[in-house]
Amino acid sequence: MPELQQPLPDAPDEKVGFAVVGLGAYALNQIIPNLGSTQHAKLTALVSGNAEKARTVGRAYGVMEEHQYSYDDFDRIAEDDSVDVIYIILPNALHREWTERAFAAGKHVLCEKPMAVTAEDCRAMIDAGKRAGKQLMIGYRAQYDPYNLRAIELVRGEEKAIGEPHLVFTEHGRMLKPKEEQRDEWRAVKELAGGGSLYDIGIYSLNGARYLLGEEPVSVTANYREPSEKEVDVEEGVAWTMKFPSGATANCSSSYRVEQAKRIFVQGTEGEVTLDPATDYYVRNLYVKTKEKNTQLIIPQANQFTAMLDEMALAARENRTPKTPGEEGLRDVTIMQAIYRAADSGKEVTL
Ligand code: NDP
């Protein structure tokens, strides 16, 4: 046996079985392919409103028709012993209903971000998990990303690489194209998306500021940019400022009208840490600049997807709280609702 770069995976029949609900762009391009490279997880069931798509995907990944479900016959999944975890990858406004149905079927749940539309929905999801005695995790992949984890260490670890962190800048943007891209159709409809650029990508700016500083904001001010197209009924952009108990400030933004921005930048008394891109699927760049040096850090084989999926698998196997539980999703949704209130009122909102 040669020296192994990573531990051997579990035997196939010992891996934790995942059902994926919603065979959209994220599920098919990122999650399902990466499930095959995990140590502890495997794809065992599919749930889709499109039976033909489920059959095609099932054939490709070896998921038999008896493990393919429609939204109508989903509740039968309770009897499917191959499924331990149900991964909800549906439009945001459907997350609560499907999380509750998955818990009612007696399974653990991994739910995509944003956890839900309102804090009330999030609390109902957390309660449903507690009643079922099952775990709820939110798919905050960046919190499993070796680059973001290294940035956290640099900012607030013992080495204090940039002294006391004082200012975070973070921006996430992309062009929303509801007329061209299927995945953007529901994102332009408030009833399904729950919110606009803030709920979709601004959440990376918000979550990033929180995990890099390691503290919770105490107040927020914000302003909107209204949609430029009549087909879009969600806000196009939001800029907001959060104050933290340490005195640090985060200037954050999200926009559906810029070409690709995924940047996080932390300035401290002795230097700065930059992640650009910070939250891309496969490319992250991490830089540290101080008076003495300016370095780029390279971390080989940094796969945030497999790390996230393995955390869910182990939390399910051990029936323990995962690293990014429902409570983490609730915090972001609570703050995002406060950001909207601040933008609506033009006043500082205390959290
Ligand atoms: P898509 O539109 O590509 O996929 C959503 C899927 O949900 C559809 O393909 C469809 O699957 C199913 N669906 C069920 N009801 C509806 C409905 N009424 N309208 C539209 N689709 C419906 O979206 P994404 O995959 O991009 O996003 C899905 C979720 O994943 C969102 O919550 C999003 O925020 C999150 N996401 C997270 C990312 C991350 O990096 N963490 C990245 C991208 C998305 P079917 O045809 O099989 O029924």
Boltz pocket constraint, residues with backbone or C-beta under 6 A from the ligand:
constraints:
  - pocket:
      binder: B
      contacts: [[A, 21], [A, 22], [A, 23], [A, 24], [A, 25], [A, 26], [A, 27], [A, 47], [A, 48], [A, 49], [A, 50], [A, 53], [A, 88], [A, 89], [A, 90], [A, 91], [A, 92], [A, 112], [A, 113], [A, 114], [A, 139], [A, 141], [A, 182], [A, 183], [A, 184], [A, 186], [A, 192], [A, 199], [A, 200]]
      max_distance: 6.0
